[in-house]
Amino acid sequence: MTFRLRSFVRLLLITSLLAVLVTAFFIEPGRIEVTHHDMRHQRDESGLRLVQLSDLHLQAFGKHEKSLVNQVKELRPDLVVLTGDMIDRADALPLLQAFVEELGPIPLFAVPGNWEHWTGLDFVSLRAAIEGHLGNQLLLNRRSSFTKGKRTIQLIGLDDFTGGNPDLGLLERIGYMHNQTVTTVLLQHSPGFFDLSEVRRLMCLGRCTLCLSGHTHGGQIAIAGWAPFTPKGSGHFVAGFYNISGCRLYVSRGVGMSIISARLGSRPEIAVFDL
């Protein structure tokens, strides 16, 4: 290989590496993708629109976060669910409160993630930040419901599997709570929860229309859909739909970032479900 050719190859490699780094650290984290999932029995039927935001990892409340809220509002959701890791520092609680306030009157339901536990966050303060608007609820091993017209969504919110203590008793009672006229949605931050044999057994007792998780960030760095790393509590799940016992599970790639402020091959996501 001639000196000129070696120099060209070296320059090409350096340029490619710089392009990857710029994309991962400065471009892809802001390229939010809205994914639409129509789960209605008939496309022309009147449904309820649920928007899932996961893993916000709020570090500020500025232009980017306000743009995210505006994107959500433009989708005209009937309700929004936050599936954990909203913040990863106890002193970021005011950022979450500002985010919730910016969403306004859209009904909001949230469950904690591992970071809400690991930061030693005061859950009384967390509840106050989320439930500042009438109708908003932090579901910590609790169930609730949302009704619009003749449609009702039953929401079952479990504590995080990785950092908390999910109540399996709620799963045992899904069978008794299940109603053909009610859409049941289960919220659990860490999808590895659904790999547990006891959970699979209990899920068979009832029927959830949809289970929603986050936590994985889609790997955050992925190569052609392959994620070399997912955090503890992810199980075998990475992103997208999975058929699990008693439910259809969707694992969101989330919005924010953790450990390193970069994404590559795993764009941040707003997930929209028409139920």
VEXTOR-812185 format. One record per residue (C-alpha): chain; x, y, z. Coordinates in steps of 0.1 Angstrom, whole numbers, plus 2048, in hexadecimal, padded with zeros to 3 digits. Example, Ala and Ser with C-alpha at 12.3 -4.5 7.8 and 13.67 -1.06 7.14 Angstrom:
! residues 2
[atom "A", [87B, 7D3, 84E]];
[atom "A", [889, 7F5, 847]];
! end
This chain:
! residues 275
[atom "A", [800, 800, 800]];
[atom "A", [80F, 821, 7F5]];
[atom "A", [814, 83E, 80E]];
[atom "A", [7F9, 853, 7FB]];
[atom "A", [7E0, 836, 7FD]];
[atom "A", [7E7, 830, 822]];
[atom "A", [7E2, 855, 829]];
[atom "A", [7C1, 854, 817]];
[atom "A", [7B5, 836, 82A]];
[atom "A", [7BF, 845, 84B]];
[atom "A", [7AD, 866, 842]];
[atom "A", [78E, 852, 838]];
[atom "A", [78E, 83F, 859]];
[atom "A", [793, 85E, 86E]];
[atom "A", [777, 871, 85B]];
[atom "A", [75F, 853, 85F]];
[atom "A", [766, 851, 884]];
[atom "A", [760, 876, 888]];
[atom "A", [740, 873, 875]];
[atom "A", [734, 857, 88B]];
[atom "A", [73D, 86A, 8AB]];
[atom "A", [72C, 88A, 89F]];
[atom "A", [70D, 876, 896]];
[atom "A", [70C, 863, 8B7]];
[atom "A", [713, 881, 8CE]];
[atom "A", [703, 89E, 8BC]];
[atom "A", [6EA, 892, 8A2]];
[atom "A", [6D8, 872, 8AA]];
[atom "A", [6CF, 87B, 8CF]];
[atom "A", [6B8, 897, 8C1]];
[atom "A", [6A9, 883, 8A4]];
[atom "A", [689, 878, 8B6]];
[atom "A", [675, 85E, 8A3]];
[atom "A", [650, 85B, 8A7]];
[atom "A", [645, 837, 8A4]];
[atom "A", [620, 830, 89D]];
[atom "A", [60F, 80F, 8A7]];
[atom "A", [5EA, 80A, 89E]];
[atom "A", [5DD, 7EF, 8B5]];
[atom "A", [5B8, 7F5, 8AF]];
[atom "A", [5A3, 7D7, 8A4]];
[atom "A", [596, 7EC, 886]];
[atom "A", [5A9, 809, 878]];
[atom "A", [58A, 81F, 875]];
[atom "A", [57F, 81A, 899]];
[atom "A", [581, 836, 8B2]];
[atom "A", [59E, 82E, 8C9]];
[atom "A", [5B3, 83C, 8E5]];
[atom "A", [5D5, 84A, 8DE]];
[atom "A", [5F1, 843, 8F7]];
[atom "A", [613, 852, 8F4]];
[atom "A", [631, 842, 906]];
[atom "A", [64F, 855, 910]];
[atom "A", [66B, 841, 921]];
[atom "A", [68D, 848, 930]];
[atom "A", [68C, 86E, 92D]];
[atom "A", [6AB, 871, 944]];
[atom "A", [6A4, 896, 946]];
[atom "A", [6C4, 8AB, 949]];
[atom "A", [6B4, 8CD, 941]];
[atom "A", [693, 8DC, 937]];
[atom "A", [69B, 8F1, 919]];
[atom "A", [694, 8F3, 8F4]];
[atom "A", [699, 8CE, 8ED]];
[atom "A", [681, 8C3, 909]];
[atom "A", [667, 8DD, 900]];
[atom "A", [669, 8D1, 8DC]];
[atom "A", [663, 8AD, 8E8]];
[atom "A", [644, 8B9, 8FB]];
[atom "A", [637, 8CB, 8DC]];
[atom "A", [63C, 8AB, 8C8]];
[atom "A", [627, 898, 8E1]];
[atom "A", [60C, 8B2, 8E1]];
[atom "A", [60A, 8B2, 8BB]];
[atom "A", [602, 88C, 8BC]];
[atom "A", [5E2, 895, 8CF]];
[atom "A", [5E5, 878, 8E9]];
[atom "A", [5C9, 86F, 900]];
[atom "A", [5E3, 866, 91A]];
[atom "A", [608, 865, 91F]];
[atom "A", [61C, 84A, 932]];
[atom "A", [63F, 84F, 93F]];
[atom "A", [650, 82D, 943]];
[atom "A", [66B, 835, 95B]];
[atom "A", [68E, 845, 95D]];
[atom "A", [67F, 867, 95A]];
[atom "A", [69C, 876, 96D]];
[atom "A", [6BD, 867, 979]];
[atom "A", [6C6, 880, 994]];
[atom "A", [6B2, 88A, 9B2]];
[atom "A", [6B9, 8AF, 9AC]];
[atom "A", [6A9, 8AC, 989]];
[atom "A", [686, 8A9, 998]];
[atom "A", [67E, 8CD, 98F]];
[atom "A", [686, 8C5, 96A]];
[atom "A", [66C, 8A9, 96B]];
[atom "A", [653, 8C0, 97B]];
[atom "A", [658, 8DA, 960]];
[atom "A", [654, 8BF, 945]];
[atom "A", [634, 8B3, 954]];
[atom "A", [627, 8D7, 957]];
[atom "A", [62F, 8DD, 932]];
[atom "A", [61B, 8BF, 928]];
[atom "A", [5FD, 8D1, 937]];
[atom "A", [5DB, 8C0, 93B]];
[atom "A", [5E4, 8A0, 928]];
[atom "A", [5DD, 883, 941]];
[atom "A", [5FF, 874, 94C]];
[atom "A", [607, 853, 95C]];
[atom "A", [62A, 84A, 967]];
[atom "A", [63E, 82D, 976]];
[atom "A", [661, 830, 985]];
[atom "A", [680, 821, 976]];
[atom "A", [6A0, 815, 985]];
[atom "A", [6AF, 838, 986]];
[atom "A", [693, 846, 99B]];
[atom "A", [69D, 82C, 9B5]];
[atom "A", [6C3, 82D, 9B1]];
[atom "A", [6C4, 853, 9B6]];
[atom "A", [6B3, 850, 9D8]];
[atom "A", [697, 867, 9CC]];
[atom "A", [67C, 86F, 9E4]];
[atom "A", [65D, 85E, 9D5]];
[atom "A", [645, 876, 9E7]];
[atom "A", [656, 892, 9D4]];
[atom "A", [655, 87E, 9B4]];
[atom "A", [630, 878, 9B8]];
[atom "A", [62A, 89D, 9BE]];
[atom "A", [63D, 8A7, 99F]];
[atom "A", [629, 88F, 989]];
[atom "A", [607, 894, 999]];
[atom "A", [608, 8BA, 998]];
[atom "A", [5ED, 8B9, 97D]];
[atom "A", [5CB, 8AA, 985]];
[atom "A", [5C9, 887, 977]];
[atom "A", [5EE, 880, 976]];
[atom "A", [5FA, 862, 989]];
[atom "A", [619, 850, 994]];
[atom "A", [611, 82B, 993]];
[atom "A", [628, 81A, 9AC]];
[atom "A", [619, 7F7, 9AD]];
[atom "A", [5F7, 806, 9A7]];
[atom "A", [5DC, 804, 98D]];
[atom "A", [5C6, 820, 97F]];
[atom "A", [5AF, 826, 962]];
[atom "A", [5A9, 840, 947]];
[atom "A", [588, 843, 935]];
[atom "A", [57E, 857, 916]];
[atom "A", [55B, 853, 909]];
[atom "A", [553, 82E, 909]];
[atom "A", [578, 823, 90A]];
[atom "A", [58B, 81B, 92A]];
[atom "A", [5B0, 814, 92E]];
[atom "A", [5BB, 802, 94E]];
[atom "A", [5DF, 80A, 957]];
[atom "A", [5F3, 7F3, 96D]];
[atom "A", [613, 804, 978]];
[atom "A", [62E, 7EE, 988]];
[atom "A", [64D, 7F9, 99B]];
[atom "A", [66D, 7F4, 988]];
[atom "A", [67B, 7D1, 986]];
[atom "A", [6A0, 7DC, 986]];
[atom "A", [6A0, 7F5, 9A2]];
[atom "A", [67F, 7F1, 9B4]];
[atom "A", [667, 7D7, 9C0]];
[atom "A", [64A, 7CF, 9A8]];
[atom "A", [62B, 7C1, 9B8]];
[atom "A", [624, 79F, 9A7]];
[atom "A", [602, 79F, 9B9]];
[atom "A", [5F6, 7B8, 9A0]];
[atom "A", [5FD, 79F, 984]];
[atom "A", [5E9, 784, 997]];
[atom "A", [5CC, 79B, 997]];
[atom "A", [5CC, 7A4, 972]];
[atom "A", [5B6, 787, 96A]];
[atom "A", [59C, 793, 982]];
[atom "A", [59F, 7B7, 975]];
[atom "A", [59E, 7AD, 950]];
[atom "A", [57F, 7B8, 93D]];
[atom "A", [579, 7B4, 918]];
[atom "A", [56D, 7D9, 916]];
[atom "A", [58C, 7E6, 928]];
[atom "A", [5AF, 7EA, 918]];
[atom "A", [5CA, 7E0, 932]];
[atom "A", [5EC, 7EF, 92F]];
[atom "A", [609, 7E4, 946]];
[atom "A", [626, 7FB, 94D]];
[atom "A", [647, 7EE, 958]];
[atom "A", [668, 800, 952]];
[atom "A", [680, 7E3, 950]];
[atom "A", [676, 7C8, 936]];
[atom "A", [68B, 7AE, 945]];
[atom "A", [66F, 7AA, 95E]];
[atom "A", [65B, 797, 943]];
[atom "A", [677, 77D, 941]];
[atom "A", [670, 770, 964]];
[atom "A", [65E, 74E, 964]];
[atom "A", [647, 759, 980]];
[atom "A", [63D, 778, 96D]];
[atom "A", [636, 764, 94E]];
[atom "A", [620, 74C, 962]];
[atom "A", [60C, 769, 972]];
[atom "A", [608, 77B, 951]];
[atom "A", [5F6, 75D, 943]];
[atom "A", [5DB, 762, 95D]];
[atom "A", [5CF, 782, 94D]];
[atom "A", [5D0, 794, 92C]];
[atom "A", [5E1, 7B5, 927]];
[atom "A", [5DC, 7C7, 906]];
[atom "A", [5FE, 7D7, 908]];
[atom "A", [61D, 7D7, 91F]];
[atom "A", [634, 7F5, 91D]];
[atom "A", [659, 7F6, 927]];
[atom "A", [678, 80B, 921]];
[atom "A", [69A, 808, 933]];
[atom "A", [6AE, 7FA, 916]];
[atom "A", [6B2, 81A, 901]];
[atom "A", [6B2, 802, 8E4]];
[atom "A", [6D6, 7FC, 8EE]];
[atom "A", [6DD, 821, 8E9]];
[atom "A", [6F9, 817, 8D2]];
[atom "A", [6ED, 7FD, 8B8]];
[atom "A", [6FC, 7EF, 899]];
[atom "A", [6E3, 7E5, 87E]];
[atom "A", [6CA, 7DE, 89A]];
[atom "A", [6E2, 7CA, 8AF]];
[atom "A", [6E9, 7D9, 8D2]];
[atom "A", [70A, 7CE, 8E1]];
[atom "A", [6FF, 7DB, 903]];
[atom "A", [6DE, 7DE, 916]];
[atom "A", [6DC, 7E6, 93B]];
[atom "A", [6D5, 7CD, 957]];
[atom "A", [6AF, 7C7, 958]];
[atom "A", [6AB, 7C7, 932]];
[atom "A", [6A8, 7A1, 930]];
[atom "A", [6AA, 796, 90B]];
[atom "A", [696, 7B5, 900]];
[atom "A", [6A5, 7D2, 8EC]];
[atom "A", [689, 7E6, 8DB]];
[atom "A", [668, 7E3, 8C9]];
[atom "A", [64C, 7C9, 8CC]];
[atom "A", [64F, 7A7, 8DD]];
[atom "A", [634, 78C, 8E2]];
[atom "A", [636, 782, 906]];
[atom "A", [620, 76D, 91C]];
[atom "A", [5FE, 77E, 91F]];
[atom "A", [607, 79E, 90E]];
[atom "A", [617, 7B1, 8F1]];
[atom "A", [636, 7C3, 8FF]];
[atom "A", [644, 7E2, 8F0]];
[atom "A", [667, 7ED, 8FB]];
[atom "A", [66D, 812, 8F3]];
[atom "A", [690, 81E, 8E9]];
[atom "A", [689, 83C, 901]];
[atom "A", [692, 861, 8FC]];
[atom "A", [6B0, 868, 912]];
[atom "A", [6D2, 859, 917]];
[atom "A", [6E5, 84A, 934]];
[atom "A", [70A, 844, 93C]];
[atom "A", [715, 855, 91C]];
[atom "A", [703, 871, 909]];
[atom "A", [702, 85F, 8E8]];
[atom "A", [6EB, 84B, 8D2]];
[atom "A", [6F3, 839, 8B2]];
[atom "A", [6DC, 821, 89F]];
[atom "A", [6C2, 826, 8BA]];
[atom "A", [6AF, 847, 8B5]];
[atom "A", [69B, 855, 8D2]];
[atom "A", [676, 84C, 8D0]];
[atom "A", [653, 858, 8D7]];
[atom "A", [63D, 83A, 8D4]];
[atom "A", [618, 83F, 8CB]];
[atom "A", [5FD, 824, 8D0]];
[atom "A", [5DA, 826, 8C2]];
[atom "A", [5C6, 80E, 8D7]];
! end
